[in-house]
Amino acid sequence: MKRCLITGASGFVGSNVARRLVAEGHEVHLILREGHADWRLKELQSHVRSHLGNLRDEDSVKAIVKEVRPDWIFHLAAYGAYSWQQDVIAMLQTNVFATAVLLNASLDLGFEAFVHAGSSSEYGLKDYPPQEDSHLEPNSYYAVTKASAALYCRYTAQRHGVRVPVLRLYSVYGPYENPGRLVPALVVNGLKKGLPPMTHPDTAHDFVFVDDVSRAFLLAAENEEQKVGEVFNVGTGTQITLREVVRVVREEFGITSEPQWGTMESREWDAKAWVCDNRHIGEVLGWKPEFDFRKGLRQTVDWVRERPHLLEVYS
């Protein structure tokens, strides 16, 4: 059993990582901000200990880290991943400054592993699957801040000889995803035999199921043989276009209506090539995805059906 501290636990991936840690018998502590959304945590509250704190406040963070004295830290707090999150200063404060604050506070007391959630957007637009040492060309302010945080983590790991692996996540989907995202919109509309508005059909993703992602976080924390300053891509290695996604959704739900392409505006980071090279994480951590898109979609649909009260959140 390890004592674990998680930031971003009220978010999509963070709440799933917390659930996996609890299921595996670890002691789990959460840093939560005032006014956080609690719908993802209601089933977890009796199994974790929550600490209210501001990641931008050094004194607050130091006090929590000193109280918890975690073996493993999972840093998943972020701002700017969603198209409606546009405040650049908030991106810098949350994604870069708060990362430095938490990592420095953790260094003062010592830890076994500090696992940082990065983003595939750090690579920018590539027409090939980038490897972990590929040149970073972020094409949004969010991507710039995530790349900056990843470089900070890597340099700190190398300077201090500590384990601070960075996981560059591709298009994560599954239970507890934000209601405004593609897959939840497809599921909610699919249950009504319909489709939501669509962007360009050739928009590409590497969709990776959240259970596979949370498993990668634990493997990164557990593995003591990895090199200092490791970066791992986390994706399936299979590209799927929006056209293919909709085909699968229509088959699974028996939808007869045709998609209305171009009825939703594309985002600045949408691309026709976006796929993961996941060989390194397989070689070092022994990780490989267990879910393809269809299997992950079915899991997500079953999860929604088992929790009809959440349809109000997702509608």
SVG drawing of the C-alpha trace seen along z (x, -y; Angstrom):
<svg xmlns="http://www.w3.org/2000/svg" viewBox="-35 -36 56 42">
<polyline fill="none" stroke="black" stroke-width="0.4" points="0.0,0.0 1.2,-3.5 0.1,-6.8 -1.0,-8.7 -1.8,-12.4 -3.8,-13.4 -4.5,-16.8 -7.3,-17.2 -9.3,-14.4 -12.6,-16.2 -11.8,-16.0 -12.3,-13.2 -9.0,-11.3 -8.1,-12.3 -11.3,-10.7 -10.6,-7.5 -7.0,-7.3 -8.4,-7.9 -10.8,-5.0 -8.1,-2.7 -5.9,-3.5 -8.7,-2.9 -9.6,0.4 -6.0,1.6 -5.9,0.8 -3.9,-2.4 -4.4,-5.3 -5.7,-8.1 -5.6,-11.9 -7.1,-14.5 -6.2,-18.2 -9.5,-19.9 -10.1,-23.6 -13.0,-25.6 -16.1,-25.2 -14.9,-22.1 -17.5,-20.0 -18.3,-17.0 -20.5,-14.8 -17.5,-12.5 -16.5,-12.1 -19.8,-11.2 -19.2,-7.5 -15.6,-7.9 -16.0,-10.2 -16.0,-7.5 -12.8,-5.9 -10.5,-9.0 -9.5,-12.0 -10.0,-15.4 -7.9,-18.5 -9.1,-21.9 -6.2,-23.9 -5.1,-26.3 -2.3,-24.9 -1.2,-28.4 -0.6,-29.1 2.8,-27.8 2.0,-27.8 -1.2,-25.9 0.4,-23.3 3.4,-22.9 1.1,-22.4 -0.9,-19.7 2.1,-17.8 3.7,-18.0 0.5,-16.6 0.1,-13.8 3.8,-12.9 2.8,-11.0 4.9,-8.2 3.3,-8.7 2.0,-12.1 -0.3,-12.1 -0.5,-15.6 -3.5,-15.8 -4.8,-19.3 -5.0,-21.3 -6.8,-24.2 -7.3,-24.8 -7.9,-21.3 -11.5,-22.2 -12.4,-24.7 -14.4,-26.9 -11.3,-27.3 -9.6,-30.4 -8.0,-32.3 -4.2,-32.2 -3.2,-33.5 -5.2,-30.7 -3.4,-28.2 0.0,-29.5 -0.9,-29.6 -2.5,-26.1 -0.4,-24.2 3.1,-25.7 3.3,-27.6 1.1,-25.1 3.2,-22.2 6.4,-23.9 4.8,-24.7 3.7,-21.1 6.9,-19.5 9.1,-21.8 7.0,-21.1 7.2,-17.4 11.0,-17.5 11.4,-19.1 10.0,-16.0 11.0,-13.3 8.8,-10.9 9.0,-7.7 7.3,-8.9 5.7,-12.1 3.6,-11.3 2.7,-14.2 -0.2,-14.3 1.1,-15.7 -0.7,-16.1 -0.2,-14.8 -0.9,-18.4 2.7,-19.2 3.9,-17.7 1.7,-20.0 0.5,-19.0 2.5,-16.0 1.9,-13.9 3.5,-10.9 3.2,-9.3 5.7,-11.3 8.1,-9.5 8.8,-10.9 12.0,-12.6 10.3,-14.2 10.5,-18.0 7.8,-19.8 5.8,-22.3 2.7,-23.2 0.0,-24.9 -2.1,-26.4 -1.5,-28.3 -2.7,-25.2 -0.1,-23.0 2.6,-25.6 1.9,-25.5 1.8,-21.7 5.1,-21.4 6.6,-23.9 5.4,-21.9 6.7,-18.7 10.2,-20.2 10.2,-21.5 9.4,-18.1 12.0,-16.4 14.8,-18.9 13.9,-18.6 14.0,-14.8 17.4,-14.9 18.8,-17.5 17.6,-15.9 17.8,-12.2 14.1,-11.6 11.3,-9.8 9.0,-12.3 7.6,-10.5 5.4,-12.5 2.5,-10.7 1.5,-12.4 -2.1,-11.5 -3.9,-11.2 -7.8,-11.4 -9.0,-9.9 -12.7,-8.9 -14.9,-6.9 -16.9,-7.1 -17.0,-10.5 -15.8,-12.4 -16.8,-16.0 -20.4,-16.3 -19.3,-18.8 -16.9,-16.3 -17.5,-14.2 -18.0,-10.7 -20.5,-11.7 -22.5,-13.7 -22.5,-10.7 -23.7,-8.4 -26.5,-10.7 -27.7,-11.3 -27.3,-7.7 -29.5,-6.6 -32.2,-8.8 -31.4,-7.3 -29.8,-10.5 -26.5,-12.2 -25.1,-15.5 -23.7,-18.3 -20.5,-17.3 -17.3,-18.9 -15.3,-17.7 -15.5,-13.9 -11.8,-13.5 -10.8,-14.9 -8.5,-12.3 -8.1,-11.0 -6.3,-8.3 -9.0,-7.5 -7.7,-5.7 -10.0,-4.4 -9.7,-5.9 -9.2,-2.5 -6.1,-1.9 -4.9,-5.4 -5.4,-5.0 -3.5,-1.7 -0.6,-3.6 -0.4,-6.1 0.0,-3.3 2.6,-1.5 4.6,-4.7 4.5,-5.1 5.4,-1.5 8.2,-1.0 11.6,-1.7 13.7,-0.6 12.8,-3.5 15.4,-6.1 15.3,-9.5 13.2,-12.0 11.1,-9.5 8.3,-10.6 5.7,-8.1 3.1,-8.4 -0.3,-6.9 -2.5,-6.0 -3.7,-3.0 -1.4,-3.5 -4.6,-3.4 -5.9,-6.4 -9.7,-6.7 -11.5,-9.5 -14.7,-11.1 -16.4,-9.4 -15.3,-6.0 -16.4,-6.9 -19.9,-7.8 -20.1,-4.6 -19.4,-2.6 -21.9,-4.7 -24.6,-4.2 -24.1,-0.5 -24.0,-0.2 -27.2,-2.2 -29.1,-1.3 -29.2,-4.9 -30.7,-5.5 -30.3,-9.2 -27.3,-10.6 -24.7,-12.8 -24.8,-16.5 -21.1,-17.2 -19.9,-20.7 -22.7,-21.8 -20.1,-22.3 -17.1,-24.5 -13.7,-22.8 -11.2,-23.6 -7.8,-25.1 -6.0,-21.8 -8.2,-19.5 -6.1,-17.6 -6.3,-14.9 -3.4,-13.0 -3.2,-12.4 -1.9,-9.0 0.3,-7.7 3.6,-5.9 3.3,-3.8 6.3,-1.5 8.3,-3.1 5.7,-2.7 5.3,0.9 9.0,1.6 9.6,-0.1 6.4,0.3 4.9,3.3 1.8,1.3 -0.5,1.9 -4.1,0.9 -6.8,3.4 -9.7,1.5 -10.3,0.6 -12.9,-2.2 -15.9,0.1 -15.1,2.0 -14.5,-1.3 -17.7,-2.8 -19.7,0.2 -18.2,-0.1 -19.1,-3.8 -22.7,-3.1 -23.2,-0.4 -21.8,-2.8 -24.3,-5.5 -27.2,-3.1 -26.3,-1.9 -26.4,-5.5 -29.6,-7.0 -29.4,-9.9 -26.3,-11.1 -28.2,-11.6 -29.2,-15.0 -25.6,-15.9 -24.8,-14.8 -27.9,-16.3"/>
</svg>
